[in-house]
Amino acid sequence: MTDSLLQHIAEPRLGFRYGQELEHPKDGLFLFGPLDDKTNPAEMRIGVIGTPDGLICFREWVESIRRYIPPKDPNEPHHAGWPGFQAVFGTQWPENPLVELEVSENAVRTSIRIADRHEAIYKTVELFEEPIRRHLRQEEAPPTMWFVVIPEEVYRYGRPKSVVPMGERIKGKQPFAPETGRRILRKGSLFPEDQKAAEIYRYELNFHHQMKARLLDIQAVLQIVRDTTLTPHRFTQNGHLIRKPEDPATVAWNLCTTAFFKASGKPWKLASVRPGVCYVGLVYKMDGTDLAAGNACCGAQMFLDSGDGVVFRGAVGPWYSKDTREFHLSKEKASELMSLVVKSYRDLHGKPPTELFIHGKTRFNDDEWAGFRNVVPKETNLVGVRIRSTSEMKLYRSGKMPVLRGTAYLSTKWRGYLWTKGFIPRLDTYPGWEVPNPLLIEIHRGDAELLRVMTDVMGLTKINFNTCQFADGQPVTLKFADAVGEILTAAPVPDLPPLPFRHYI
C-alpha cells in the first residue's frame, strides 16, 4: 500500500437556510433552520390514530417537543439538547392534532393474539387502516401525515417471527389452515368464499410493512411509532422501564425531523452537488404476494441533491437466479423501469440529467445495461456502480480510535474501499463498537472518476431524513433498499404511480 492510494475525503457539508453550510444537521437546524423552501409547512397538519392510552401518550409527547428538552449528557459532543419544534423548523406544531381517531384497545389486544398469524396481523392492520380510509373519504382537507401509535404488544406480536404464548392465543374465524389457504391461492377453488378467505395469505407477516403497503393506494403518509417510544416513563414493570428507547432529546430530533420531511418540508440538502446529477438505487425483493412462485419485484429509488426521493414500482418477474444468487432484469423491463426514472427527472427539471449514477449491490449484466442505455439520452453520462459492505480489508491506526470517516483506499482506477464509518472529529468519537468495515465501490459500467464517485457516496450517507444523525454507514440509495422492497411486496397493491420517498420510510 502506498500513500498515493490512500486518500481522505473531506466531510461533505450540508446546506441550510440563508445559504449556510455545516457538517452536522443538528448544528445547521439549530443555528439557521431548514432550507427556505416553498414546500415547507407553516403549520403541522397532523392526524393521529391509536388506542385511548396511545392518544394520551401522543398528546404528552407533543407537549414535550414544543419546548426545550435537555441532552442526555451535556459534556458529550454527540448528545444535543432539543430546542423545541418551532425553534428548530420555524413551523408551528399545534397543541392538538387536526384529526384524532380512536381504536379499541380490547379489539387490538384480541386481534393481535389470533392463533393464525396472517389473520392476526391482517385484522390488526384493518383496525387502524379502516378509520383512516373512512376519514379521508369524508373530509376535504386531510392531514398531511398520520402518526400511527401502536401498543407495545402490536410491535411484539406483529413481526414475522413473533410467537404468541400458547395460553394467550385466540381462535380466529379463518375456515382453514395457512397451508390450505396458500394451496387455494396457487390452484384456485370452486368456492368463491374460500378464494376470498385465502387472500390474507398474500400479505406479509409484518404490521409495519403491511400497514404502509395497504394505504399506498390512497397515498397516505404514515409514521408508525410505539407508545413506549413516546413516553417510556409510563410503562414500567417492578419499578423498571419495560424498554429503554433513546433519550427524549434524541427521540425528539429523530421523530420531528422525519415528521417535518413527511409533511413536505426540506430539512437540509447537500451543499456541493454538481448541477444535473441524479442517483438511482435499485430495489429487489422476492414477492410473496405474487401467485407465481419464485417471482421477484424490482423497483428504483431516484434521489436528488435535496435528499428528496421518488420510488418507482417495476415489473414482477423471474429476476432471481438460484445459480448466481443475483437479481437481474430483462432488457425490456430494464428499459421500462429506467424510462420512468428519466421521465420523472425531466418532469421535475424540464430536461434530462447530465449525469445518472445507478447504484446496485451486484454488477449489471449486458441485457440490463443495454436496457438502461436504450432509454437514457445520449447527452446523459450513465454510470453503473456496485456498492457493498465488506470485511475483506481492515485499516488500523495507533491509539484507541479507528480510522477517520472518509478514509479511501483506491486499489485500481475503477475499484476501491471507502470507510463511511469511523472516527468523526465533530463528535469527538466513533459511534460504533467494532473496527469499522469499508464499502467496496466499483465502477463497472460507464466512465467516471472513482474519487468523485466516492465523494458522492459520502454525501449520500448524510441525507437520511428518517433520523437526524451525523451520517449513516450506507448511501441513501441503498440504505432503504430492503425496507422499500419489503413495503412494495407486503401486500398485493395495484399499479402505483411514482410516489415520493416519504410514503415508504
C-alpha positions, 0 to 999 in steps of 0.5 A: 500500500502506498500513500498515493492510494490512500486518500481522505475525503473531506466531510461533505457539508450540508446546506441550510437556510440563508445559504449556510453550510455545516457538517452536522444537521443538528448544528445547521437546524439549530443555528439557521433552520431548514432550507427556505423552501416553498414546500415547507409547512407553516403549520403541522397538519397532523392526524393521529390514530391509536388506542385511548392510552396511545392518544394520551401518550401522543398528546404528552409527547407533543407537549414535550417537543414544543419546548426545550428538552435537555441532552442526555449528557451535556459534556458529550459532543454527540448528545444535543439538547432539543430546542423545541419544534418551532425553534428548530423548523420555524413551523408551528406544531399545534397543541392538538392534532387536526384529526384524532381517531380512536381504536379499541384497545380490547379489539387490538389486544384480541386481534393481535393474539389470533392463533393464525398469524396472517389473520392476526396481523391482517385484522390488526392492520384493518383496525387502524387502516379502516378509520383512516380510509373512512376519514379521508373519504369524508373530509376535504382537507386531510392531514398531511401525515398520520402518526400511527401509535401502536401498543407495545404488544402490536410491535411484539406480536406483529413481526414475522417471527413473533410467537404468541404464548400458547395460553394467550392465543385466540381462535380466529374465524379463518375456515382453514389452515395457512397451508390450505389457504396458500394451496387455494391461492396457487390452484384456485377453488370452486368456492368463491368464499374460500378464494376470498378467505385465502387472500390474507395469505398474500400479505406479509407477516409484518404490521409495519410493512403491511400497514404502509403497503395497504394505504399506498393506494390512497397515498397516505403518509404514515409514521408508525411509532410505539407508545413506549417510544413516546413516553417510556416513563409510563410503562414500567414493570417492578419499578423498571422501564419495560424498554429503554428507547433513546433519550427524549432529546434524541427521540425528539430530533429523530421523530420531528425531523422525519415528521417535518420531511413527511409533511413536505418540508426540506430539512437540509440538502447537500451543499456541493452537488454538481448541477444535473446529477441524479442517483438511482438505487435499485430495489429487489425483493422476492414477492410473496404476494405474487401467485407465481412462485419464485417471482421477484419485484424490482423497483428504483429509488431516484434521489436528488441533491435535496435528499428528496426521493421518488420510488418507482414500482417495476415489473414482477418477474423471474429476476432471481437466479438460484445459480448466481444468487443475483437479481437481474432484469430483462432488457425490456423491463430494464428499459421500462423501469429506467424510462420512468426514472428519466421521465420523472427527472425531466418532469421535475427539471424540464430536461434530462440529467447530465449525469445518472449514477445507478447504484446496485449491490451486484454488477449489471449484466449486458441485457440490463445495461443495454436496457438502461442505455436504450432509454437514457439520452445520449447527452446523459453520462450513465454510470453503473456502480456496485456498492457493498459492505465488506470485511475483506480489508481492515485499516488500523491506526495507533491509539484507541480510535479507528480510522477517520470517516472518509478514509479511501483506499483506491486499489485500481482506477475503477475499484476501491474501499471507502470507510463511511464509518469511523472516527468523526472529529465533530463528535469527538468519537466513533459511534460504533463498537467494532473496527469499522468495515469499508464499502467496496465501490466499483465502477463497472459500467460507464466512465467516471472518476472513482474519487468523485464517485466516492465523494458522492457516496459520502454525501449520500450517507448524510441525507437520511431524513428518517433520523437526524444523525451525523451520517449513516454507514450506507448511501441513501440509495441503498440504505432503504433498499430492503425496507422499500422492497419489503413495503412494495411486496407486503401486500398485493397493491395495484399499479402505483404511480411514482410516489415520493420517498416519504410514503415508504420510510 
